[in-house]
Amino acid sequence: MKILLRVIAAAPGIALIALSGCIRPPESAPWRSDQGVIQPMTAESGASASLVVETVFLGTDNGRDRRRPFFLYDEQGHYLDHYPNDSMSPVRLAPGRYVVVTGILTTNKRLQVVVREGMTTHIRLADFRSAPEVP
């Protein structure tokens, strides 16, 4: 009986893992001149360049919000880093142009952003939903 209760107690965590899926980052995601660009919206005095990305909310695990991760690429399409994004905290970056990729359901979506010194660029979940798929 104790084993059955442990399995039942672990079920929400297992469901969260199954729901989150395994979205793999594409090998490259180069800048495309035919795609739109998200510009910074918020200027903050003395702030460094930053990016805030809203990704799909997956649920709560042990009191912590879980969100879909995102992947960051430079404008040449080289993979830079992976961000778990559970807290949607600003990511400090060097000013420049970047491609951001995340999963929506089982598909990778991409957005192009500009990050400027002293400003914050925000990506909304709605931006990803209407974004092109990664080929």
N, C-alpha and C positions, 0 to 999 in steps of 0.2 A: 504494500500500500504506500509506503514512504517513497518508493521509486516512482510510482505513478504520480504522486503529488509533485515530485521534483520535475518530471517531464511536463506536467501541466503548467507549473510555474515558469518553466523555461520557454513555453510556447510563444508568448509575446515577443521575446527576443528573436526566436527562430522566424516568426512571421515578419518581423522587421527586416531581417537579413534577406528573406525571400522577396519582400516587396521592393527593397532597394535595388535589387538586380546587380549585375556586374557590368557596368558600363566601362569599357576600356577606352583609354585616350587614343585618338588617331595618331599615326606616326608623325604627321605634320598637318598644319593648318595655316597655310600662307595667307597673307593679306590679299584681298580681291578688290580691284577697283570698281567692279560692278555691284558691290554690296554696300549697304548703308553703314553709317558709323555713328556710334553713341558718343556724344561729347560730354565733357564735365559740366555739371550743373551748379555745384556748390563751391563758392570761394570762401576760404577761411584764412584769416591773417596768421602768418607764421606756420601754417600747416604744410606738411610735405605732400607730394602727389600721392593719391590713394584711390583705391577701387573698392566698391561695395557691391557684392553680387548676391541677388536673391535667387536661390535655387529651390527645387521641389522639397516641400516639407514631408518627411518620411514617417514621423511619429515621435514618440517619446520613449527613451530607454533609460530606466533607472533615474527618472527625473530630469534627464537631459534631452533637449530637442535634438533631433537628428535631421539633417538635410542632405540632399544629394551633393556630392563634391563637384568641384569644377577644375578644369585644366587650363593652364595659361601658356600661350605661345607668343614668340616675338613676331614682328611683321614679316620676317622671311619664312615663318612657319615652323621654326625650331621649338620643340617642347622645352618649356622652362621649369614648370613646377605643378604640383597637385595640391589643392587646398580642400580639406575636409568640409569646411564652411558651416559647421554646426552652429556657430554663434553669429555668423554673418558680420564679423568684425571687419573694419577697413583693412585692406592689404596695402601696405606702403610699397610703392614701385618707383622706379626711375621714370621721369617723364618720357613719353613715347607712345607708339601705336602698338596695340596688342590684339590678339585673337583669344576669345574666351569660349571654351567648349564645356557643355554639361549635358546630362541625359534628361530627356523628357520621355517618360514611359520607357520604351526600349530603343529609342533613337537618339543619337548625339546631335545636338544643335550648336551652331556657332554664331558668335557676334563679334563685331569689330569695335574696339573702343580706343579713344584717345585719353591719355592721362597727362595732366599738366601740373606743374609745380604750384603748390598752394591751393589746389582744387581737388574735389572729390568727384569721381565719375560713378554714377549709380546705374546698375543694370537691374531691371525689374523682371520678375518671373514672366510677365506678359510679353516682354521683349523676346525671351527665349521661345515662348510658345509660337510666335509668328516668325521666328528666325529660320533661315535655310538649314537643311540637314547637312551634316558633314558627309561628303562623298566617300 
